[in-house]
Structure formats: C-alpha cells, structure tokens
Amino acid sequence: MPSVEHTAQLAEQLRLALARLNRSLRLTHAAADLPSSQREILMAVARAGTVRLSELANEEGVNPTMLSRIVAKLEASELIARSTDPDDARVMHVSATAKGLALRDTIRTERTDALMFALGRLTDEQRRTLSVATPVLESLVVKLRERDQ
C-alpha cells in the first residue's frame, strides 16, 4: 500500500498536470473573444441540453449571482436562451441556441485537434500508457463526485 506521502505527491502532480492540460485546451481560436468563464458555461449548457440555473450553478461551482451575469452575456450574444419552467414560473432554464451549439462544436473540434497533434508527438509506449490511464482518470471523476454528495 502506498504511503500517505507518496499518495499526496501523486495527487499534487496529477492536479498540476491536469490543470495545465485544461488551460492549454481552453486556448481555442473559435471563442477567443469569450472569457473562459463564459466559454466553460456555454460548454456545460450545451452538454446538458436544457438545465436549471440552480443545477448549473451547483454543477459548475459558480455562485448564482456570477452565473446570472455570465448567462446574461451569453444570452446577449445569442449563444444561449432562457426559458421559465412550465410548472413553476420562478424556475429558470437555459439551453444552447443553434449558434451556441455550432460554437461548441467548433471549440470541441479545435480541442480534439490540439490533443491529436500532441498525441501524435508521443511515443507508442506513451500513447499506450495514456490509453490504459484514461479509464482510471474517468473513475477518479466518479469518485470525486461521490465525495461531494
């Protein structure tokens, strides 16, 4: 069993590597005029389909006031649309517009292309290692979400 010190070191290295990777992938040309907070909320809304603002705030870890500002800017850019819940007019939903979905698709393509470029410069052994590690990373996501519940 690994020591607590070794596990803490691995956690720190993994956190740093994932943060750097995420920052590198956020540098897309398609949404260069959108701040990263707006870009990531658009991506989350597009992924969810239609989502309540309160659920979006929880899922993305954004306070409701800040989320409301971000949503207003995305709505003004015609990237997302708001609608009220048919059963409760106090509840607000958001969904991506066709323009928002098109931008999301372009961002995803750019990010995939960037990863493909980088993967193409790795050795076969490094790609195999990543292939084995990817399901482990997915299980980390599940375990982190279980922790927050």
Wavefront OBJ file of the C-alpha trace (Angstrom):
o trace
v 0.000 0.000 0.000
v 1.449 3.392 -0.955
v 2.348 5.792 1.832
v 0.282 8.881 2.539
v 3.256 10.991 1.467
v 3.528 9.168 -1.868
v -0.240 9.481 -2.453
v -0.122 13.201 -1.630
v 2.763 13.693 -4.066
v 0.892 11.807 -6.801
v -2.238 13.869 -6.131
v -0.266 17.108 -6.452
v 1.476 16.018 -9.667
v -1.812 14.870 -11.185
v -3.592 18.093 -10.188
v -0.881 20.231 -11.761
v -0.702 18.191 -14.968
v -4.479 18.210 -15.427
v -4.706 21.934 -14.706
v -2.003 22.691 -17.284
v -3.640 20.408 -19.833
v -7.021 22.021 -19.240
v -5.598 25.540 -19.571
v -3.852 24.576 -22.805
v -7.065 23.166 -24.254
v -9.056 26.260 -23.296
v -6.953 28.368 -25.674
v -9.263 27.953 -28.641
v -9.375 30.375 -31.531
v -13.114 29.986 -32.178
v -14.095 31.543 -28.869
v -11.136 33.848 -28.375
v -13.448 36.790 -27.706
v -15.278 34.919 -24.911
v -13.788 34.947 -21.411
v -13.034 31.450 -20.154
v -15.912 31.584 -17.650
v -18.419 32.220 -20.451
v -16.819 29.611 -22.682
v -16.976 26.935 -19.975
v -20.597 27.763 -19.039
v -21.574 27.570 -22.712
v -19.889 24.171 -22.959
v -21.700 22.957 -19.823
v -25.096 24.180 -21.048
v -24.582 22.633 -24.478
v -23.562 19.349 -22.843
v -26.625 19.342 -20.547
v -29.215 20.287 -23.165
v -31.702 22.189 -21.036
v -30.669 22.797 -17.443
v -31.988 24.715 -14.440
v -29.842 27.665 -13.452
v -29.573 26.329 -9.894
v -28.346 22.931 -11.138
v -25.860 24.616 -13.452
v -24.509 26.728 -10.594
v -24.034 23.605 -8.461
v -22.531 21.529 -11.247
v -20.055 24.212 -12.312
v -19.252 25.507 -8.826
v -20.257 29.070 -9.689
v -22.189 31.303 -7.313
v -25.688 32.135 -8.597
v -25.042 35.875 -8.907
v -21.948 35.343 -11.048
v -23.751 32.696 -13.096
v -26.618 35.101 -13.747
v -24.147 37.662 -15.139
v -22.443 35.073 -17.329
v -25.788 33.795 -18.619
v -26.916 37.347 -19.413
v -23.790 37.924 -21.508
v -24.183 34.597 -23.321
v -27.846 35.363 -23.937
v -26.974 38.817 -25.308
v -24.551 37.095 -27.701
v -27.383 34.735 -28.738
v -25.401 31.688 -27.618
v -27.921 30.533 -25.016
v -31.618 31.131 -24.367
v -33.519 31.302 -21.101
v -36.958 29.867 -20.509
v -39.226 29.539 -17.500
v -40.298 26.186 -16.145
v -43.835 25.387 -17.322
v -44.714 24.080 -13.848
v -43.039 26.803 -11.784
v -42.507 30.280 -13.234
v -39.875 31.022 -10.564
v -37.568 28.386 -12.032
v -35.359 29.400 -14.943
v -33.876 27.025 -17.507
v -31.133 27.683 -20.040
v -30.249 25.892 -23.249
v -27.790 26.474 -26.046
v -29.070 28.093 -29.227
v -28.135 26.801 -32.679
v -25.384 29.437 -32.742
v -24.168 28.283 -29.313
v -24.166 24.627 -30.369
v -22.223 25.470 -33.518
v -19.619 27.344 -31.456
v -19.430 24.431 -29.003
v -18.816 22.035 -31.899
v -16.042 24.248 -33.251
v -14.421 24.512 -29.817
v -14.609 20.742 -29.338
v -13.066 20.155 -32.766
v -10.229 22.577 -32.015
v -9.567 20.921 -28.662
v -9.626 17.443 -30.194
v -7.298 18.563 -32.989
v -4.905 20.058 -30.410
v -4.857 16.786 -28.476
v -4.367 14.784 -31.664
v -1.391 16.997 -32.546
v 0.157 16.429 -29.114
v -0.638 12.700 -29.094
v 0.988 12.368 -32.499
v 4.247 13.562 -30.989
v 4.269 10.958 -28.215
v 5.931 7.591 -28.464
v 3.817 4.476 -28.983
v 4.549 3.483 -25.392
v 3.372 6.869 -24.077
v 0.128 6.583 -26.073
v -0.445 3.044 -24.725
v 0.124 4.328 -21.184
v -2.436 7.091 -21.729
v -4.865 4.590 -23.187
v -4.629 2.484 -20.032
v -4.770 5.549 -17.756
v -7.834 7.161 -19.335
v -10.398 4.804 -17.699
v -8.615 5.350 -14.380
v -8.993 9.116 -14.806
v -12.701 8.623 -15.542
v -13.054 6.609 -12.332
v -11.400 9.471 -10.435
v -14.135 11.781 -11.733
v -16.796 9.406 -10.418
v -15.098 9.104 -7.033
v -14.744 12.875 -6.692
v -18.440 13.337 -7.467
v -19.345 10.645 -4.920
v -17.303 12.540 -2.337
v -19.275 15.725 -2.954
v -22.642 14.032 -2.467
l 1 2 3 4 5 6 7 8 9 10 11 12 13 14 15 16 17 18 19 20 21 22 23 24 25 26 27 28 29 30 31 32 33 34 35 36 37 38 39 40 41 42 43 44 45 46 47 48 49 50 51 52 53 54 55 56 57 58 59 60 61 62 63 64 65 66 67 68 69 70 71 72 73 74 75 76 77 78 79 80 81 82 83 84 85 86 87 88 89 90 91 92 93 94 95 96 97 98 99 100 101 102 103 104 105 106 107 108 109 110 111 112 113 114 115 116 117 118 119 120 121 122 123 124 125 126 127 128 129 130 131 132 133 134 135 136 137 138 139 140 141 142 143 144 145 146 147 148 149
